[in-house]
Amino acid sequence: MRISNAKKEKISEQILSFLYSSFPKLLFTSNIAQEIARDEEFIKSLLGSLKKKKLVVEIKKNQKGVDYKRRSRWKMGDETFQAYKNFQK
């Protein structure tokens, strides 16, 4: 089953909204997928497209600076956060 581009955009907006509400906390892909109630691989592909648009930032290291082998944490980019913050006012 294919998902239309309009629906992908709506789900991407949900992801950005969730990242905004949890800013500055870094979230794993699985946490985002659980909150949005979607498949992790689908969410990961949407996060990849948001990363290309420079709306989100992928973190591939833990707090100690050690690289994750198979995981990624995500946060909203600073410019995107400021735009959301100004929009909310």
MOZI-V95990 format. One record per residue. N is the residue number from 1. D_FIRST is the distance of its C-alpha to the first C-alpha in Angstrom with 1 decimal. Layout:
N:D_FIRST, N:D_FIRST
This chain:
1:0.0, 2:3.8, 3:6.7, 4:9.8, 5:13.0, 6:14.8, 7:12.8, 8:13.1, 9:16.8, 10:17.2, 11:16.1, 12:18.3, 13:21.1, 14:20.7, 15:21.2, 16:24.2, 17:25.6, 18:25.5, 19:27.1, 20:29.7, 21:30.6, 22:31.1, 23:32.9, 24:34.8, 25:33.4, 26:31.1, 27:27.9, 28:26.0, 29:22.3, 30:22.0, 31:24.1, 32:21.9, 33:18.7, 34:20.6, 35:21.9, 36:18.7, 37:17.0, 38:14.1, 39:13.5, 40:16.4, 41:14.7, 42:12.5, 43:15.8, 44:17.7, 45:15.8, 46:16.4, 47:20.0, 48:20.5, 49:19.8, 50:22.1, 51:24.6, 52:24.7, 53:25.5, 54:28.1, 55:27.0, 56:26.8, 57:28.9, 58:28.0, 59:30.8, 60:31.1, 61:34.4, 62:35.7, 63:38.8, 64:41.1, 65:39.7, 66:38.2, 67:35.0, 68:31.9, 69:30.7, 70:27.0, 71:26.7, 72:26.7, 73:28.0, 74:27.1, 75:29.2, 76:29.2, 77:31.3, 78:34.8, 79:34.5, 80:31.2, 81:32.9, 82:35.9, 83:33.8, 84:32.1, 85:35.5, 86:37.1, 87:34.3, 88:34.8, 89:38.5
